[in-house]
């Protein structure tokens, strides 16, 4: 972190990394609370802030719900942008991986609690006309009090009526709805609901419901599981 940020935050460890940059666990020296700091690298002055970061900032500033991660602050510094979030202990993917390694299960009561909270969070987003479009275990954050929250709104976007044309290259492959796999340019809230259904099944079985390496694999598995719909 930059010197000015060091005065305010104590960096503890790196907890995530991706195309956007790096996420650190840090401690706010003023409040003593743990936070998560997402460092976004700005490629050049001409390109400016990545569209995914702008989208995430704009949408999270509108949202206020117990099951949506809170964006606490946005701090520009030199050729970097820092997004300060509330700290959550781990993501659902890591939690499920631990269960697999220890040969345990999440438990029906816990799964029901997580599913209920996720439905509440997604319903809230949809009521504010926001599609998440990238729901997957890695983007669902857990806290020690049993709460689970939607995170990473970099691919999210507002939707209106009538439905607009959107790109089909959203949602991580295994959690992608059939209409997107088949190249649909018009879609709505059902794409998030499909992803939640896949995550629900994965929490129960600790196995991805529709894994695949290409768009045709999850589509074929979906047809095999659900059967063909009406012509």
Phi and psi restraints in degrees (value plus and minus 20) as a CYANA .aco file:
   2 UNK   PHI     -93.2   -53.2
   2 UNK   PSI     143.2   183.2
   3 UNK   PHI     -76.8   -36.8
   3 UNK   PSI     -65.3   -25.3
   4 UNK   PHI     -80.4   -40.4
   4 UNK   PSI     -57.0   -17.0
   5 UNK   PHI     -93.2   -53.2
   5 UNK   PSI     -52.5   -12.5
   6 UNK   PHI     -81.6   -41.6
   6 UNK   PSI     -52.1   -12.1
   7 UNK   PHI     -86.5   -46.5
   7 UNK   PSI     -48.9    -8.9
   8 UNK   PHI    -118.1   -78.1
   8 UNK   PSI     -57.0   -17.0
   9 UNK   PHI    -141.6  -101.6
   9 UNK   PSI     126.6   166.6
  10 UNK   PHI    -126.3   -86.3
  10 UNK   PSI      92.0   132.0
  11 UNK   PHI     -91.7   -51.7
  11 UNK   PSI     113.0   153.0
  12 UNK   PHI    -127.8   -87.8
  12 UNK   PSI     -74.5   -34.5
  13 UNK   PHI    -183.1  -143.1
  13 UNK   PSI     139.3   179.3
  14 UNK   PHI    -102.0   -62.0
  14 UNK   PSI     111.9   151.9
  15 UNK   PHI    -140.3  -100.3
  15 UNK   PSI     -23.1    16.9
  16 UNK   PHI    -190.7  -150.7
  16 UNK   PSI     139.1   179.1
  17 UNK   PHI    -176.4  -136.4
  17 UNK   PSI     125.9   165.9
  18 UNK   PHI    -185.6  -145.6
  18 UNK   PSI    -186.9  -146.9
  19 UNK   PHI     -84.4   -44.4
  19 UNK   PSI     -45.8    -5.8
  20 UNK   PHI     -93.4   -53.4
  20 UNK   PSI     -46.3    -6.3
  21 UNK   PHI     122.1   162.1
  21 UNK   PSI    -159.2  -119.2
  22 UNK   PHI    -150.9  -110.9
  22 UNK   PSI     126.5   166.5
  23 UNK   PHI    -134.4   -94.4
  23 UNK   PSI     110.9   150.9
  24 UNK   PHI    -136.9   -96.9
  24 UNK   PSI     126.7   166.7
  25 UNK   PHI    -105.4   -65.4
  25 UNK   PSI     112.8   152.8
  26 UNK   PHI    -162.0  -122.0
  26 UNK   PSI     150.4   190.4
  27 UNK   PHI    -143.2  -103.2
  27 UNK   PSI     108.5   148.5
  28 UNK   PHI     -95.2   -55.2
  28 UNK   PSI      95.9   135.9
  29 UNK   PHI     -87.9   -47.9
  29 UNK   PSI     -42.6    -2.6
  30 UNK   PHI     -98.3   -58.3
  30 UNK   PSI     -66.7   -26.7
  31 UNK   PHI    -116.6   -76.6
  31 UNK   PSI     -40.1    -0.1
  32 UNK   PHI      59.5    99.5
  32 UNK   PSI     -15.1    24.9
  33 UNK   PHI    -112.0   -72.0
  33 UNK   PSI     130.7   170.7
  34 UNK   PHI     -98.5   -58.5
  34 UNK   PSI     125.8   165.8
  35 UNK   PHI    -159.3  -119.3
  35 UNK   PSI     147.1   187.1
  36 UNK   PHI    -134.5   -94.5
  36 UNK   PSI     109.5   149.5
  37 UNK   PHI    -136.0   -96.0
  37 UNK   PSI      97.4   137.4
  38 UNK   PHI    -115.9   -75.9
  38 UNK   PSI      95.9   135.9
  39 UNK   PHI    -114.4   -74.4
  39 UNK   PSI      98.1   138.1
  40 UNK   PHI    -127.6   -87.6
  40 UNK   PSI     101.9   141.9
  41 UNK   PHI    -103.0   -63.0
  41 UNK   PSI     109.5   149.5
  42 UNK   PHI    -112.5   -72.5
  42 UNK   PSI      99.0   139.0
  43 UNK   PHI     -84.3   -44.3
  43 UNK   PSI     -65.6   -25.6
  44 UNK   PHI    -180.2  -140.2
  44 UNK   PSI     142.4   182.4
  45 UNK   PHI     -84.3   -44.3
  45 UNK   PSI     -54.2   -14.2
  46 UNK   PHI     -89.3   -49.3
  46 UNK   PSI     -55.9   -15.9
  47 UNK   PHI     -99.8   -59.8
  47 UNK   PSI     -50.3   -10.3
  48 UNK   PHI      51.3    91.3
  48 UNK   PSI    -176.7  -136.7
  49 UNK   PHI     -95.8   -55.8
  49 UNK   PSI     113.7   153.7
  50 UNK   PHI     -75.0   -35.0
  50 UNK   PSI     124.5   164.5
  51 UNK   PHI     -81.5   -41.5
  51 UNK   PSI     -53.5   -13.5
  52 UNK   PHI     -83.6   -43.6
  52 UNK   PSI     -58.7   -18.7
  53 UNK   PHI     -88.7   -48.7
  53 UNK   PSI     -63.4   -23.4
  54 UNK   PHI     -80.6   -40.6
  54 UNK   PSI     -62.3   -22.3
  55 UNK   PHI     -84.2   -44.2
  55 UNK   PSI     -64.7   -24.7
  56 UNK   PHI     -82.9   -42.9
  56 UNK   PSI     -63.8   -23.8
  57 UNK   PHI     -82.0   -42.0
  57 UNK   PSI     -68.5   -28.5
  58 UNK   PHI     -81.7   -41.7
  58 UNK   PSI     -63.8   -23.8
  59 UNK   PHI     -93.3   -53.3
  59 UNK   PSI     -62.5   -22.5
  60 UNK   PHI     -88.1   -48.1
  60 UNK   PSI     -45.9    -5.9
  61 UNK   PHI     -88.9   -48.9
  61 UNK   PSI     -41.1    -1.1
  62 UNK   PHI    -107.7   -67.7
  62 UNK   PSI     -43.2    -3.2
  63 UNK   PHI    -118.1   -78.1
  63 UNK   PSI     118.4   158.4
  64 UNK   PHI    -167.0  -127.0
  64 UNK   PSI      75.3   115.3
  65 UNK   PHI    -169.9  -129.9
  65 UNK   PSI     125.5   165.5
  66 UNK   PHI     -79.8   -39.8
  66 UNK   PSI     -41.3    -1.3
  67 UNK   PHI    -130.3   -90.3
  67 UNK   PSI       2.6    42.6
  68 UNK   PHI    -145.6  -105.6
  68 UNK   PSI     107.9   147.9
  69 UNK   PHI     -78.6   -38.6
  69 UNK   PSI     122.7   162.7
  70 UNK   PHI    -113.7   -73.7
  70 UNK   PSI     109.9   149.9
  71 UNK   PHI    -109.4   -69.4
  71 UNK   PSI      95.4   135.4
  72 UNK   PHI    -108.7   -68.7
  72 UNK   PSI     -53.7   -13.7
  73 UNK   PHI    -183.4  -143.4
  73 UNK   PSI     138.5   178.5
  74 UNK   PHI    -148.0  -108.0
  74 UNK   PSI     101.2   141.2
  75 UNK   PHI    -145.5  -105.5
  75 UNK   PSI      88.3   128.3
  76 UNK   PHI     -98.2   -58.2
  76 UNK   PSI     123.6   163.6
  77 UNK   PHI    -177.7  -137.7
  77 UNK   PSI      93.4   133.4
  78 UNK   PHI      31.1    71.1
  78 UNK   PSI    -146.2  -106.2
  79 UNK   PHI    -114.6   -74.6
  79 UNK   PSI       9.4    49.4
  80 UNK   PHI    -157.1  -117.1
  80 UNK   PSI     138.8   178.8
  81 UNK   PHI    -150.2  -110.2
  81 UNK   PSI     111.2   151.2
  82 UNK   PHI    -131.4   -91.4
  82 UNK   PSI     105.7   145.7
  83 UNK   PHI    -125.0   -85.0
  83 UNK   PSI     104.8   144.8
  84 UNK   PHI    -123.6   -83.6
  84 UNK   PSI      99.2   139.2
  85 UNK   PHI    -135.2   -95.2
  85 UNK   PSI     140.7   180.7
  86 UNK   PHI     -82.0   -42.0
  86 UNK   PSI     128.9   168.9
  87 UNK   PHI    -109.7   -69.7
  87 UNK   PSI     112.6   152.6
  88 UNK   PHI    -139.8   -99.8
  88 UNK   PSI     128.2   168.2
  89 UNK   PHI     -89.4   -49.4
  89 UNK   PSI     -55.9   -15.9
  90 UNK   PHI    -187.3  -147.3
  90 UNK   PSI     152.6   192.6
  91 UNK   PHI    -119.6   -79.6
  91 UNK   PSI     145.8   185.8
  92 UNK   PHI     -83.3   -43.3
  92 UNK   PSI     -54.8   -14.8
  93 UNK   PHI     -81.0   -41.0
  93 UNK   PSI     -67.8   -27.8
  94 UNK   PHI     -83.1   -43.1
  94 UNK   PSI     -58.1   -18.1
  95 UNK   PHI     -84.3   -44.3
  95 UNK   PSI     -62.6   -22.6
  96 UNK   PHI     -89.5   -49.5
  96 UNK   PSI     -57.3   -17.3
  97 UNK   PHI     -81.0   -41.0
  97 UNK   PSI     -58.9   -18.9
  98 UNK   PHI     -83.8   -43.8
  98 UNK   PSI     -59.2   -19.2
  99 UNK   PHI     -84.7   -44.7
  99 UNK   PSI     -60.4   -20.4
 100 UNK   PHI     -83.5   -43.5
 100 UNK   PSI     -65.6   -25.6
 101 UNK   PHI     -83.8   -43.8
 101 UNK   PSI     -56.4   -16.4
 102 UNK   PHI    -110.2   -70.2
 102 UNK   PSI     -18.4    21.6
 103 UNK   PHI      37.1    77.1
 103 UNK   PSI      24.3    64.3
 104 UNK   PHI    -139.5   -99.5
 104 UNK   PSI    -196.9  -156.9
 105 UNK   PHI    -146.3  -106.3
 105 UNK   PSI     148.0   188.0
 106 UNK   PHI     -96.9   -56.9
 106 UNK   PSI     -46.8    -6.8
 107 UNK   PHI      71.8   111.8
 107 UNK   PSI     116.9   156.9
 108 UNK   PHI     -81.5   -41.5
 108 UNK   PSI     -61.0   -21.0
 109 UNK   PHI     -81.4   -41.4
 109 UNK   PSI     -63.1   -23.1
 110 UNK   PHI     -87.7   -47.7
 110 UNK   PSI     -62.8   -22.8
 111 UNK   PHI     -81.2   -41.2
 111 UNK   PSI     -63.1   -23.1
 112 UNK   PHI     -81.6   -41.6
 112 UNK   PSI     -60.7   -20.7
 113 UNK   PHI     -84.1   -44.1
 113 UNK   PSI     -66.7   -26.7
 114 UNK   PHI     -82.0   -42.0
 114 UNK   PSI     -65.0   -25.0
 115 UNK   PHI     -82.4   -42.4
 115 UNK   PSI     -63.7   -23.7
 116 UNK   PHI     -79.8   -39.8
 116 UNK   PSI     -65.2   -25.2
 117 UNK   PHI     -84.9   -44.9
 117 UNK   PSI     -60.8   -20.8
 118 UNK   PHI     -85.0   -45.0
 118 UNK   PSI     -60.2   -20.2
 119 UNK   PHI     -82.3   -42.3
 119 UNK   PSI     -59.6   -19.6
 120 UNK   PHI     -83.1   -43.1
 120 UNK   PSI     -65.0   -25.0
 121 UNK   PHI     -84.4   -44.4
 121 UNK   PSI     -64.3   -24.3
 122 UNK   PHI     -87.6   -47.6
 122 UNK   PSI     -61.7   -21.7
 123 UNK   PHI     -80.4   -40.4
 123 UNK   PSI     -58.8   -18.8
 124 UNK   PHI     -83.2   -43.2
 124 UNK   PSI     -66.3   -26.3
 125 UNK   PHI     -79.5   -39.5
 125 UNK   PSI     -66.1   -26.1
 126 UNK   PHI     -84.8   -44.8
 126 UNK   PSI     -54.5   -14.5
 127 UNK   PHI     -86.7   -46.7
 127 UNK   PSI     -42.0    -2.0
 128 UNK   PHI    -119.7   -79.7
 128 UNK   PSI      -2.7    37.3
 129 UNK   PHI      37.7    77.7
 129 UNK   PSI      25.2    65.2
 130 UNK   PHI    -144.0  -104.0
 130 UNK   PSI     104.6   144.6
 131 UNK   PHI    -114.5   -74.5
 131 UNK   PSI     111.6   151.6
 132 UNK   PHI     -94.1   -54.1
 132 UNK   PSI     -70.7   -30.7
 133 UNK   PHI      50.9    90.9
 133 UNK   PSI     -14.9    25.1
 134 UNK   PHI    -169.1  -129.1
 134 UNK   PSI      27.4    67.4
 135 UNK   PHI     -97.1   -57.1
 135 UNK   PSI     103.6   143.6
 136 UNK   PHI    -179.5  -139.5
 136 UNK   PSI     141.6   181.6
 137 UNK   PHI     -74.8   -34.8
 137 UNK   PSI     -54.3   -14.3
 138 UNK   PHI     -86.0   -46.0
 138 UNK   PSI     -42.7    -2.7
 139 UNK   PHI    -121.5   -81.5
 139 UNK   PSI      -5.8    34.2
 140 UNK   PHI    -137.2   -97.2
 140 UNK   PSI      97.8   137.8
 141 UNK   PHI    -123.0   -83.0
 141 UNK   PSI     118.6   158.6
 142 UNK   PHI    -129.1   -89.1
 142 UNK   PSI     129.7   169.7
 143 UNK   PHI    -143.3  -103.3
 143 UNK   PSI     144.2   184.2
 144 UNK   PHI     -88.9   -48.9
 144 UNK   PSI     -36.2     3.8
 145 UNK   PHI    -104.6   -64.6
 145 UNK   PSI     -16.0    24.0
 146 UNK   PHI      73.8   113.8
 146 UNK   PSI     -16.3    23.7
 147 UNK   PHI    -105.2   -65.2
 147 UNK   PSI     133.4   173.4
 148 UNK   PHI    -154.3  -114.3
 148 UNK   PSI     119.8   159.8
 149 UNK   PHI    -155.7  -115.7
 149 UNK   PSI     125.8   165.8
 150 UNK   PHI     -93.1   -53.1
 150 UNK   PSI     117.2   157.2
 151 UNK   PHI    -160.4  -120.4
 151 UNK   PSI     156.0   196.0
 152 UNK   PHI      36.7    76.7
 152 UNK   PSI      60.6   100.6
 153 UNK   PHI    -116.7   -76.7
 153 UNK   PSI       5.3    45.3
 154 UNK   PHI     -84.6   -44.6
 154 UNK   PSI     -47.2    -7.2
 155 UNK   PHI    -123.6   -83.6
 155 UNK   PSI     -20.3    19.7
 156 UNK   PHI     -89.7   -49.7
 156 UNK   PSI     139.6   179.6
 157 UNK   PHI    -179.8  -139.8
 157 UNK   PSI     136.8   176.8
 158 UNK   PHI     -95.9   -55.9
 158 UNK   PSI     128.3   168.3
 159 UNK   PHI    -146.9  -106.9
 159 UNK   PSI     137.2   177.2
 160 UNK   PHI    -155.4  -115.4
 160 UNK   PSI    -195.1  -155.1
 161 UNK   PHI    -137.5   -97.5
 161 UNK   PSI     112.2   152.2
 162 UNK   PHI     -91.2   -51.2
 162 UNK   PSI     150.2   190.2
 163 UNK   PHI     -80.5   -40.5
 163 UNK   PSI     118.9   158.9
 164 UNK   PHI    -114.8   -74.8
 164 UNK   PSI     145.2   185.2
 165 UNK   PHI    -100.0   -60.0
 165 UNK   PSI     106.7   146.7
 166 UNK   PHI    -141.8  -101.8
 166 UNK   PSI     143.9   183.9
 167 UNK   PHI     -91.6   -51.6
 167 UNK   PSI     129.5   169.5
 168 UNK   PHI    -112.8   -72.8
 168 UNK   PSI     -25.0    15.0
 169 UNK   PHI    -110.9   -70.9
 169 UNK   PSI      43.5    83.5
 170 UNK   PHI    -153.2  -113.2
 170 UNK   PSI     147.3   187.3
 171 UNK   PHI      46.8    86.8
 171 UNK   PSI     105.6   145.6
 172 UNK   PHI     -74.7   -34.7
 172 UNK   PSI     118.8   158.8
 173 UNK   PHI     -65.3   -25.3
 173 UNK   PSI     -67.7   -27.7
 174 UNK   PHI     -86.0   -46.0
 174 UNK   PSI     -39.4     0.6
 175 UNK   PHI    -133.7   -93.7
 175 UNK   PSI      -3.4    36.6
 176 UNK   PHI    -105.2   -65.2
 176 UNK   PSI     112.1   152.1
 177 UNK   PHI     -87.0   -47.0
 177 UNK   PSI     132.3   172.3
 178 UNK   PHI     -75.0   -35.0
 178 UNK   PSI     -60.0   -20.0
 179 UNK   PHI     -84.0   -44.0
 179 UNK   PSI     -52.1   -12.1
 180 UNK   PHI     -95.8   -55.8
 180 UNK   PSI     -59.7   -19.7
 181 UNK   PHI     -79.4   -39.4
 181 UNK   PSI     -52.7   -12.7
 182 UNK   PHI    -109.3   -69.3
 182 UNK   PSI     -12.0    28.0
 183 UNK   PHI      69.0   109.0
 183 UNK   PSI      -3.5    36.5
 184 UNK   PHI     -82.9   -42.9
 184 UNK   PSI     119.2   159.2
 185 UNK   PHI    -121.9   -81.9
 185 UNK   PSI     -31.0     9.0
 186 UNK   PHI    -136.5   -96.5
 186 UNK   PSI      98.4   138.4
 187 UNK   PHI    -174.7  -134.7
 187 UNK   PSI     147.5   187.5
 188 UNK   PHI    -162.1  -122.1
 188 UNK   PSI    -165.5  -125.5
 189 UNK   PHI     -81.7   -41.7
 189 UNK   PSI     -41.4    -1.4
 190 UNK   PHI     -81.7   -41.7
 190 UNK   PSI     -44.7    -4.7
 191 UNK   PHI     -86.8   -46.8
 191 UNK   PSI     -55.3   -15.3
 192 UNK   PHI     -92.4   -52.4
 192 UNK   PSI     -57.7   -17.7
 193 UNK   PHI     -84.8   -44.8
 193 UNK   PSI     -60.6   -20.6
 194 UNK   PHI     -80.0   -40.0
 194 UNK   PSI     -66.7   -26.7
 195 UNK   PHI     -78.9   -38.9
 195 UNK   PSI     -61.8   -21.8
 196 UNK   PHI     -82.5   -42.5
 196 UNK   PSI     -58.9   -18.9
 197 UNK   PHI     -81.8   -41.8
 197 UNK   PSI     -62.0   -22.0
 198 UNK   PHI     -83.3   -43.3
 198 UNK   PSI     -60.5   -20.5
 199 UNK   PHI     -87.9   -47.9
 199 UNK   PSI     -59.7   -19.7
 200 UNK   PHI     -77.9   -37.9
 200 UNK   PSI     -69.0   -29.0
 201 UNK   PHI     -82.0   -42.0
 201 UNK   PSI     -58.7   -18.7
 202 UNK   PHI     -88.1   -48.1
 202 UNK   PSI     -55.7   -15.7
 203 UNK   PHI     -83.8   -43.8
 203 UNK   PSI     -56.0   -16.0
 204 UNK   PHI     -95.1   -55.1
 204 UNK   PSI     -59.0   -19.0
 205 UNK   PHI    -124.2   -84.2
 205 UNK   PSI     -35.8     4.2
 206 UNK   PHI      41.6    81.6
 206 UNK   PSI       5.8    45.8
 207 UNK   PHI    -154.9  -114.9
 207 UNK   PSI     121.6   161.6
 208 UNK   PHI     -82.0   -42.0
 208 UNK   PSI     116.8   156.8
 209 UNK   PHI     -91.9   -51.9
 209 UNK   PSI     -64.2   -24.2
 210 UNK   PHI    -149.8  -109.8
 210 UNK   PSI      50.4    90.4
 211 UNK   PHI     -93.2   -53.2
 211 UNK   PSI     138.1   178.1
 212 UNK   PHI     157.8   197.8
 212 UNK   PSI     138.4   178.4
 213 UNK   PHI    -122.1   -82.1
 213 UNK   PSI     -30.3     9.7
 214 UNK   PHI    -161.7  -121.7
 214 UNK   PSI     147.5   187.5
 215 UNK   PHI     -81.7   -41.7
 215 UNK   PSI     -48.8    -8.8
 216 UNK   PHI     -93.1   -53.1
 216 UNK   PSI     -48.3    -8.3
 217 UNK   PHI     -84.5   -44.5
 217 UNK   PSI     -74.2   -34.2
 218 UNK   PHI     -82.0   -42.0
 218 UNK   PSI     -54.7   -14.7
 219 UNK   PHI     -84.2   -44.2
 219 UNK   PSI     -63.7   -23.7
 220 UNK   PHI     -85.5   -45.5
 220 UNK   PSI     -62.8   -22.8
 221 UNK   PHI     -83.2   -43.2
 221 UNK   PSI     -58.4   -18.4
 222 UNK   PHI     -83.1   -43.1
 222 UNK   PSI     -63.6   -23.6
 223 UNK   PHI     -84.4   -44.4
 223 UNK   PSI     -59.8   -19.8
 224 UNK   PHI     -85.6   -45.6
 224 UNK   PSI     -57.2   -17.2
 225 UNK   PHI     -97.8   -57.8
 225 UNK   PSI     -65.7   -25.7
 226 UNK   PHI    -113.8   -73.8
 226 UNK   PSI     -40.7    -0.7
 227 UNK   PHI      64.5   104.5
 227 UNK   PSI     146.2   186.2
 228 UNK   PHI     -97.1   -57.1
 228 UNK   PSI     121.3   161.3
 229 UNK   PHI     -99.3   -59.3
 229 UNK   PSI    -198.3  -158.3
 230 UNK   PHI     -84.3   -44.3
 230 UNK   PSI     126.5   166.5
